[in-house]
Each structure stands twice: as structure tokens, then as C-alpha cells.
Amino acid sequence: MEIAVVGGGPAGLFFARRVKQLQPDWRVRLFEQNARDATYGFGVGFLGQSLKFIRLTDPPVLEDIVSAGHANSTAGFVHRGETVLVDAGSDSEAVAIERIALLNILQRRCEEVGVELHFESRVEDIESMRQAVDVLVGADGVNSRVRTRYQEKFGSTVEPQRNRFAWYGTERLFDPPLMIFEQAEFGLVIAHTHQYCATRSGVAIECDPPTWERGGFDQMTLEEMDAKFEEIFAAYLGGKPLLSQPLRVFYPAIVRNERWSVDNVVLIGDAVHTVHPSIGSGTRVGMRDASVLAEGFGEHGADLESVFSYYRNNRQFGADLFQRAAIQSIKWYETLEDRLHFDPVTMAFSYMLRTGRVDYARLRRADPEFVRRYESLPLPESIGLESPTKGAG
Ligand SMILES: Cc1cc2nc3c(=O)[nH]c(=O)nc-3n(C[C@H](O)[C@H](O)[C@H](O)COP(=O)(O)OP(=O)(O)OC[C@H]3O[C@@H](n4cnc5c(N)ncnc54)[C@H](O)[C@@H]3O)c2cc1C
């Protein structure tokens, strides 16, 4: 059997390693358009469940991630200049890692088991490659060329999301990670920050389109935009600049596919379903897809129909759950104006429960003191989309 993987992000690399481990006699080649050390973005975070899954699936990779990453389990919120810390509990232990460090780990672990990695190899002619191999795996990210080549057969939809993002790094160490709501004169600007290695943090800045427009970000050069964000978050950056890359502005989209495989082509990771930066789980979702698809090949060998059914049957529920959580989170941010009157503790409470994946009882177990603080406050007129009534749970 010969498998070609298009895309050397976390999903493609993890799949290539796992399938080669399970079927050592097969030829597995991976094609990545970028150089070995090139990547976009700064750090990515893994929460407790993701760590657990990697520990069970591939302990050496988990050890590498933990030793190269930065761990934290407390979350912080800054609203109206006040910082509120919440202990998210051992279930929400988090490890963040520089994206390139993660890719380097997975590349090394792929080569160790005999995967053939081809860098600076952009695949242009998807159909020719499909015909030349037994299986073509599209792991080529949110703008997947593999998916778009067969989009009608896959039944693909790509739904752009409303808010604008800019992704930076900084040498200011945000431990605990802070979610900062900063009221600029032209509207609310949000910074999602987290430390991801000994020397750096990631900063994703989010604005709704009217704020983006009033702030003049559409009209600015990238350098002017960087300077403006540094000015807005100066109080938190401790004099450290924002570090940037050419592709710093991006517009998240929700990708869905009615079918995940067509003939001998199968999609994994962002190519088949995206989540959203605000729940920070895209890497884990992609690695989970990778692992289950590889398991399918382990169980059913070259019987593609059974492999692809195994993959879909074992991933659909989990992937849908994350996508629903992402949509809840997106809604929470898009309707934030309705909650700006909240005091900082109520805002932090509403944030913690926004996706429905953490409930009132779990939060009370993780940080009883925070929940007591919240319960002692007078109830605001509206407590937002998904928050339960005080005292419940
Ligand atoms: C601001 C921001 C913050 C994020 N934070 C987190 C976080 O904290 N935690 C988390 O888990 N996730 C996070 N994510 C999401 C995460 O980055 C993605 O979900 C994840 O990288 C998806 O992995 P993937 O392998 O499917 O795709 P990608 O990582 O996008 O990899 C696809 C690869 O395919 C290559 N490629 C594309 N086309 C071709 C071609 N034709 N030929 C050859 N190669 C090709 C690309 O160069 C790329 O290397 C964040 C994303 C953003 C934008």
C-alpha cells in the first residue's frame, strides 16, 4: 500500500507517524509546501483531555510535548482594568507549546518510524497524485486544495466568521494566561494571551468588524497596526513589543463536509472541520482525526470502505461536539456588547461556562472560592446566553 499525505501540520504528521507504526510495511510519504522550519503562528495549547488522549495514543510524543512546552491550569480575565483569576482545575491542566517545536517533534518522530518527509513540495495537481497512490490524505489545512478539488463530492461548506483576528508573540510572559477586554475609544479590543515556552507568549487580538473599521485597521499598514495594538495593550505588555509574522491578520471560518472521504481521498484536521481560536482546540481535533484514521488502517488494512466507515463512525460525535462548542464560543464573543455591563467576576463566570463543556458543578469543584465570590454578587439584569441561574448546580 502506498499512502500520500498532503500537508505537514499537526494532523498530517501525526497521521503519517501513527499509520506507519501500525502498518510498518506500507510506504507513507508526506508532502509539505513549506521548509522544515517554517511555520505560521506562535504557540498552541493542549487542555487536559487532549493531553490524556496523546498520553494514551503515543506516550513518547506526549513526553516530548510536555518537556518542550509550558504548563498552566489557572485562567485570568481582565475586565474594566480588574484581573480575576480562576483555577480551572486538574481536568483543565493545560500545556502550551511553540507551534514549530510541536512540528519539529512530530517530524522527528515520523522519520524515526520511516515516514518519507518531503519539504518545499507543494502539491498542485491533486488528481494526478490521487491516481498515482492507493490513498491520498488531505491534511492541508483550512484552505485545503484537496478539499476544494472535489468540493462538490465532499459537500463542503466554508462559513466565514464575523470577528477579525491578528496573531502575535511577545517576550512578556503571560502566566497565568490572561483574557484582556480593553475598551479603546473606538470600541472593545480583546487580547487572548498565554505563555507557550520559557521566553515567549502568544497574543491573539480580536475585534468585531465595526470596531476594526472605526479603529482604522483596514486602512493601516501592518506596522501601523502593530503599533496601535501595542499602544492599546501597553499596560499589560510591560514595555515588550508585539512580535509579528507576515500573515498576522486572519478571518476564521467554520468548515464542514457532508462526506469525509471520496474514492481513495480522505480529509483530516482543519481540511475537514475547523473549530475556532477562541476555544484553542484545532490542533487536538486534527491529531485525534489523524489517530482514528490511522487506527482504521490498523484494523481494516487496505479495505478502504471499512477504513473510512471506521474513521467517520469513531470521529463524528467528538468532532461535532467540538464544532458546537466553537460555535457557542463564537456567539459568546459576538454578543459580548450585551455583557459589557457585567462586573469582572460575573464576566469571568460567564466566560468559563460559555461553551457548555464546563458546567456550574465542575467549576464549583475546581474553584469553590471563585464560585462563592460570584454567588455573593447581586444578579445582573441579564447574565447572558448560556449561564445558569445563580445558586443552581
Ligand atoms: C490564532 C490562532 C490560534 C490558535 N490557537 C490554537 C491553540 O491554542 N490550540 C490548538 O489546538 N489550536 C489552535 N489553533 C488552531 C490550529 O492552528 C489548527 O487547528 C491546526 O493547526 C490544524 O492542523 P492541520 O494539520 O489540520 O492544519 P495546518 O496546521 O494548517 O497544516 C496544514 C499544512 O498543509 C500545508 N499545505 C497546504 N496546502 C498544501 C499543498 N498544496 N501542498 C503541500 N502542503 C500544503 C501547509 O503549509 C500546512 O503546513 C489556532 C489557530 C489560530 C489561527
The ligand as a Gaussian input file, in Angstrom:
#p B3LYP/6-31G(d) Opt

LIG

0 1
 C       -4.633000      32.473000      16.151000
 C       -4.768000      31.015000      16.232000
 C       -4.586000      30.425000      17.475000
 C       -4.712000      29.039000      17.594000
 N       -4.536000      28.509000      18.813000
 C       -4.681000      27.183000      18.971000
 C       -4.488000      26.579000      20.257000
 O       -4.161000      27.225000      21.247000
 N       -4.668000      25.238000      20.365000
 C       -4.990000      24.482000      19.295000
 O       -5.130000      23.275000      19.450000
 N       -5.161000      25.004000      18.066000
 C       -5.028000      26.340000      17.876000
 N       -5.206000      26.885000      16.649000
 C       -5.686000      26.042000      15.529000
 C       -4.606000      25.238000      14.902000
 O       -3.536000      26.044000      14.467000
 C       -5.179000      24.462000      13.705000
 O       -6.452000      23.982000      14.000000
 C       -4.269000      23.286000      13.397000
 O       -3.016000      23.769000      13.002000
 C       -4.854000      22.408000      12.294000
 O       -3.916000      21.428000      11.960000
 P       -3.881000      20.827000      10.496000
 O       -2.700000      19.921000      10.469000
 O       -5.207000      20.314000      10.122000
 O       -3.631000      22.078000       9.516000
 P       -2.435000      23.106000       9.444000
 O       -1.732000      23.220000      10.732000
 O       -2.973000      24.335000       8.830000
 O       -1.411000      22.421000       8.432000
 C       -1.685000      22.310000       7.054000
 C       -0.343000      22.210000       6.334000
 O       -0.559000      21.934000       4.958000
 C        0.377000      22.643000       4.189000
 N       -0.183000      22.755000       2.822000
 C       -1.295000      23.440000       2.446000
 N       -1.520000      23.273000       1.120000
 C       -0.527000      22.445000       0.668000
 C       -0.218000      21.891000      -0.618000
 N       -0.999000      22.129000      -1.711000
 N        0.871000      21.117000      -0.739000
 C        1.668000      20.842000       0.344000
 N        1.422000      21.355000       1.571000
 C        0.324000      22.123000       1.743000
 C        0.516000      23.958000       4.939000
 O        1.730000      24.620000       4.623000
 C        0.457000      23.496000       6.392000
 O        1.740000      23.228000       6.898000
 C       -5.055000      28.243000      16.466000
 C       -5.214000      28.829000      15.213000
 C       -5.068000      30.201000      15.098000
 C       -5.218000      30.808000      13.730000

